[in-house]
Amino acid sequence: MSQIVEFHWRLIAEPAVTARTTVVVPIYPLVRRGTAAEVIPAVADLAADSPAELVLSRRR
């Protein structure tokens, strides 16, 4: 597993520009280096500190 690359940044930027909004992309340890115990609290803190409305979506 690797960190996101230019393609991913463009994929993230396009809907953000279209929606005229800001998207926060947390960079966190990947598998084999990081664990859910490390990542989940850090991402939860990031969400809690967000000054804007936060919308999380999960496709089923």
TORTOR-527475 format. One record per residue (C-alpha): residue in one letter; y, x, z. Coordinates in nm, 4 decimals, padded with zeros to 6 digits, always signed. Each point is the difference from the previous one (the first is absolute). Layout:
BEGIN
MARVEX	a	Y	X	Z
...
REM end
This chain:
BEGIN
MARVEX	m	+00.0000	+00.0000	+00.0000
MARVEX	s	+00.3507	+00.1183	-00.0768
MARVEX	q	+00.3525	-00.1096	+00.0704
MARVEX	i	+00.1733	-00.2263	-00.2483
MARVEX	v	+00.1210	+00.1489	-00.3270
MARVEX	e	+00.2799	-00.0785	-00.2464
MARVEX	f	-00.1920	-00.2941	-00.1519
MARVEX	h	-00.0261	-00.1647	+00.3416
MARVEX	w	+00.3701	+00.0499	+00.0707
MARVEX	r	+00.0867	-00.1679	-00.3305
MARVEX	l	-00.2403	-00.2831	+00.0790
MARVEX	i	+00.1758	-00.0491	+00.3354
MARVEX	a	+00.3527	+00.0368	-00.1412
MARVEX	e	-00.0254	-00.2551	-00.2792
MARVEX	p	-00.0360	-00.3148	+00.2154
MARVEX	a	+00.2474	+00.1400	+00.2546
MARVEX	v	+00.2665	+00.0424	-00.2684
MARVEX	t	-00.0799	-00.3402	-00.1522
MARVEX	a	+00.0243	-00.1687	+00.3421
MARVEX	r	+00.3070	+00.2073	+00.0941
MARVEX	t	-00.1577	+00.0994	+00.3269
MARVEX	t	-00.1138	+00.3045	+00.1902
MARVEX	v	-00.3653	+00.0880	+00.0321
MARVEX	v	-00.1161	+00.2324	+00.2757
MARVEX	v	-00.3093	+00.1989	-00.0873
MARVEX	p	-00.1506	+00.1678	+00.3035
MARVEX	i	-00.1716	+00.3286	-00.0674
MARVEX	y	-00.2807	+00.0442	+00.2466
MARVEX	p	-00.3135	+00.2101	+00.0463
MARVEX	l	-00.2744	-00.0848	-00.2438
MARVEX	v	-00.3719	-00.0418	+00.0620
MARVEX	r	-00.1781	+00.3028	+00.1349
MARVEX	r	+00.3294	+00.1134	+00.1555
MARVEX	g	+00.1401	-00.3118	+00.1637
MARVEX	t	-00.1440	-00.2914	+00.1916
MARVEX	a	+00.0974	-00.3632	+00.0460
MARVEX	a	+00.0799	+00.0847	+00.3621
MARVEX	e	+00.2744	+00.2342	-00.1269
MARVEX	v	+00.1252	-00.1978	-00.2976
MARVEX	i	+00.0169	-00.3588	+00.1267
MARVEX	p	+00.2368	+00.0668	+00.2942
MARVEX	a	+00.2295	+00.2102	-00.2218
MARVEX	v	+00.0182	-00.2684	-00.2702
MARVEX	a	+00.0487	-00.2721	+00.2642
MARVEX	d	+00.2910	+00.1984	+00.1470
MARVEX	l	+00.1501	+00.0392	-00.3464
MARVEX	a	-00.0232	-00.3767	-00.0551
MARVEX	a	+00.1474	-00.0756	+00.3435
MARVEX	d	+00.2953	+00.2304	-00.0690
MARVEX	s	+00.0728	-00.1588	-00.3382
MARVEX	p	+00.3517	-00.1462	-00.0061
MARVEX	a	-00.0910	-00.2501	-00.2721
MARVEX	e	-00.2411	-00.2875	-00.0203
MARVEX	l	-00.3487	+00.1367	-00.0398
MARVEX	v	-00.2510	-00.1781	-00.2195
MARVEX	l	-00.3583	+00.1135	-00.0024
MARVEX	s	-00.2305	-00.1453	-00.2580
MARVEX	r	-00.3738	+00.0139	-00.0269
MARVEX	r	-00.1738	-00.1280	-00.3082
MARVEX	r	-00.3312	-00.1746	+00.0524
REM end
